[in-house]
Amino acid sequence: MMMLGLGSVGLVLLSLAVQSGHGAQDSAVWSREETTERNYYTRYHNMSEITAWMEQMKRENPDVVSSMVYGQTYERRNITLLKIGLRSTERKKAIWMDCGIHAREWITPAFCQFFVKEILRTYKTDTKVNEMMKNLDFYITPVLNVDGYIYSWHNESTRLWRKSRSPGTGGCTCYGTDLNRNFYANWGMVGVSTDCCNLFYCGTKALSESEAWAVTDMLGKMREDILAFLTIHSYGQQLLVPYGHPNTTAPNHDELMEVGLGAAMAIKAVHGMDYTVGTSPDILYPFSGSSQDFARLIGIPLSFTFELRDKGEHGFELPEDQIQPTCEEAYAGAQHIITYTHDKAFYSYAATVTATLWTTLLAAWVSSAILL
Amino acid sequence: MVWAGHTRRRGRPHQILVWSMGWTLLILLVVLTVVHGNPTVMVRTGSGPTVGFDQHPNSVPLGEDIQTTTEGESEVVEEVMTTGVLNPSHYPARRAATVVQHYLNTRYGSPYRWIFLSTVHSGSAEEVAEMGRKYQLALTMQEMISNVSGQCSAELFFPGGEGQSAPQVQASCEGLHQSNTTAQEEAFYQQHRTSNNLASGNNIPDSYGHVEPSMKPFWHLGGVASSFIMLRESNESTLYNMAQVANFTQLETEKDQLRFNYHVLLHEMISQEIIHWKLLVTWSPEQGVQVLQTELQPKCHHCEAPPNTTN
């Protein structure tokens, strides 16, 4: 009787495995039409357009998309995320993604928009994406540094703005704090400046910036549920693993590197681009107070910083004809990480069941031998 | 087979049931283990061009960082990464390789030839007795207009001590100059040589990354001219790229050289600063690019827009 039950569990698991294998193939195919025609997702969009787009995503997909205002910028603008997933009565695990923390990195909000578009386009037909939408909620912030992003659209001379738009204090007349130095993660220690005119100005204290506070607040509330934290930047073609603070190693460093290298392989398979993987002190420069470090410190196991295209030819001003290929490869990289973390959370019981079944089989064989 | 042998001796129906259930379980388990053996099995394949590789090119084993240098008679064990064999994906090799890129552009760059670092294959660094540090690198460089790649070996010396002294670079490349730019350069030179219609432009690339086709040679020229400054200003703590040509104006041709005033924005990655420079640039197919004057521009604090920017 027990063996019958275990056998049927095995059959169920087998069919799930076959399905997920097919899903991996389906989601890799890009439709011809979308890669050739000039559409919305091959252009950069200002903040009002992105806000309108978020409303449109909710309107067109009311059963899977909702939005949440989770904070305010210095200039009192809403910080909004899209929550995407199949509705469930139970509490779900989550994936966090934010874009546009540095204003001039325009390719990053474009990527968040592309990512949303892509999972909404494929979740009904792609079994793997469907499964992940069922088991997970995606929390995606297309533009975190709303004030900075709007400022970078103001005119050509503001295009290369990086920081927030809070004013300096104590007689320092420049604007802006580097939001990615303002988090409560070894704040103010390395790779920062106390000069408010500096591009790495870390603020008057940790979480002095309302934008950093908003993320911290959300992550704090959700931290038991978040499986992976992805923060998107440009440029440089790198995948950074924690910690940005030097001489500190994440407890799962080997896992982070393995998953990161796998993601880089997935990226390269799309358009041949090389992305370097490593900790920031190794491959870029050391720094503390980052959102990635904070996420890892509060226990989110997989925390990655993406640095998208290119390697310096255009830098922050990536041409619009590179938006699509950049997003396609970054999507492959993100999906590798998300699939890994999803399967680890939801398929780990398969390993337990498999072990149980082997033990049972062994016991049955031994008992058969004894009974003879 | 062993099982079939055993079934003959006992009550058959019971044994057959156990036997068949066992085999079913065995088959299921084998399939399950194969499919679920490793999360990386889930990696999607078949999307885009297939790239044959067994190991990711960046997965250089660590543990080469702590080196014993045997310069002369003294043996020094250092934990600093910039001595000994370098990890090609770590920053010391990358920063040094970018300096080689700037050097190559000062030597070979033109409105139709602009060289960029593609890959660092290997490198090493050593202290030179209180004078500075010497690097040796094996690189692939790519010419971005023709897409031709070339293998390069380079030696750099970063002078230590006080005062800003430019790095010294020697490099030899194979295959990089194969792109025949003579015809294009000559046509461009003749077109702009006479002073009828002096060229000018601004914001190249623009905010959307766009460069008008007619502006592309001037963009490349700005990048090559910037390389003179970037080379001069580089050290082991910098990583320079040209972010944008803010504007350029062509001046009267003098001594058969095209002449331009350029205002360029350089992005220095390690400080993330945008640094403004004005340059006086000359070029001809024979003489190549020369930078006659450079002037650092003050950081544009007064460019801050008033706080009430609405959009």
Interface residues (C-beta under 8 A of the other chain):
Chain A: M3 L4 L6 G7 G10 L11 L13 L14 A17 V18 S20 G21 A24 Q25 S27 A28 V29 W30 R43 Y44 N46 M47 S48 E75 W106 I150 Y151 W153 H154 E156 S157 T158 R159 L160 R162 R165 P167 T173 C174 Y175 C197 N198 L199 F200 G236 E258 L261 G262 A264 M265 A266 K268 A269 V270 H271 G272 D274 T276 V277 G278 D282 I283 L284 Y285 K311 G312 E313 H314 G315 F316 E317 L318 P319 E320 Q322 E328 A332 Q335 H336 T339 Y340 D343 K344 Y347 A350 A351 T354 L357 W358 T360 L361 A364 W365 S368 A369 L371 L372
Chain B: W3 H6 R9 R10 Q15 V18 W19 M21 G22 T24 L25 L26 L28 L29 V31 L32 T33 V35 H36 P39 T40 M42 V43 R44 T45 G46 S47 G48 P49 T50 V51 F53 H56 P57 N58 S59 N87 S89 H90 Y91 R94 T98 F116 L117 T119 M144 N202 N203 P205 D206 S207 Y208 G209 H210 V211 N241 A243 Q244 L265 H267 M269 I270 S271 Q272 E273 I274 K299 C300 H301 C303 E304 A305 P307 T309 N311
